[in-house]
Amino acid sequence: MKFRKIVNGKEIEVTFLYEESCSHVYKTFKVFVNGSKSNVKGLLKYLENTELPEILTKNTFYWSPASKAACRRKNEEKRNGEVYDFFIENGFQQI
């Protein structure tokens, strides 16, 4: 998922994706401000609601995926849904 918002003349672009395979958990989270790579702290300056979803700040390196495919898809739907709702509420548009 990609989101974009212009705040005070600066273009904020966020990419997020959470996936679970049979053996790994993958999380992609990137922030760009005017095309330059940034981080969560840089993103917080441009948000009205600074209470981030937990998945954005968690280290998922040691997480284990769910054992059943249906559970993995449900986890993906939940995590991606949380982030989608958060950015839409903060005025971002999905691109």
C-alpha positions in Angstrom: 0.0 0.0 0.0 1.2 3.5 -0.8 -0.1 6.7 0.7 0.6 10.3 -0.2 -0.2 13.6 1.4 1.1 17.2 0.9 1.7 19.1 4.1 3.1 22.7 4.1 4.3 22.2 0.6 6.1 18.9 1.4 5.1 15.7 -0.3 4.9 12.8 2.3 4.9 9.3 0.8 4.5 6.2 2.8 4.8 2.5 1.7 3.6 -0.3 4.0 3.1 -4.0 3.5 2.7 -6.8 6.0 2.9 -10.5 4.7 3.2 -13.9 6.3 4.6 -16.9 4.4 4.8 -20.5 5.7 8.1 -19.7 7.4 8.6 -15.9 7.6 7.0 -12.7 8.5 7.7 -9.7 6.2 7.1 -6.1 6.9 7.9 -3.2 4.5 7.6 0.3 5.9 9.2 3.2 4.1 8.8 7.0 4.5 9.8 9.6 2.0 9.6 13.4 2.5 10.0 15.3 -0.8 11.6 12.2 -2.3 14.2 11.8 0.4 14.2 8.8 2.6 13.0 9.5 6.2 11.9 7.5 9.2 9.1 7.3 11.7 10.3 10.4 13.6 10.3 12.3 10.4 6.8 11.2 9.7 5.4 12.2 13.1 6.0 15.8 12.3 3.4 15.7 9.6 0.6 13.8 11.4 -2.4 15.1 13.3 -2.8 11.9 15.3 0.7 10.8 16.5 -0.5 7.6 18.1 0.9 5.2 15.6 -0.4 1.7 15.1 1.9 -0.7 17.0 3.0 -2.6 13.8 4.8 0.5 12.5 7.3 0.5 15.3 7.6 -3.2 16.1 10.6 -5.3 15.0 9.1 -8.3 13.3 12.4 -10.1 12.7 11.8 -12.8 15.3 8.1 -13.1 14.8 6.8 -16.5 13.7 3.9 -16.8 11.2 0.7 -18.5 12.1 0.6 -22.2 11.4 -2.5 -22.2 9.2 -2.9 -20.3 5.9 -6.3 -18.9 7.0 -4.8 -17.5 10.2 -1.9 -16.0 8.2 -4.3 -14.2 5.8 -6.3 -13.0 8.8 -3.2 -11.6 10.4 -2.2 -9.8 7.1 -5.7 -8.4 6.7 -5.7 -7.1 10.3 -2.3 -5.5 10.2 -2.7 -4.0 6.8 -6.2 -2.8 7.8 -4.9 -1.0 10.9 -2.3 0.9 8.9 -4.8 1.7 6.1 -7.3 3.1 8.5 -4.6 5.1 10.4 -3.3 6.9 7.2 -6.8 7.5 5.8 -7.8 9.1 9.1 -4.7 11.3 8.9 -5.7 12.7 5.5 -3.5 10.6 3.3 -4.7 9.3 -0.1 -4.0 5.8 -1.2 -2.1 5.7 -4.5 
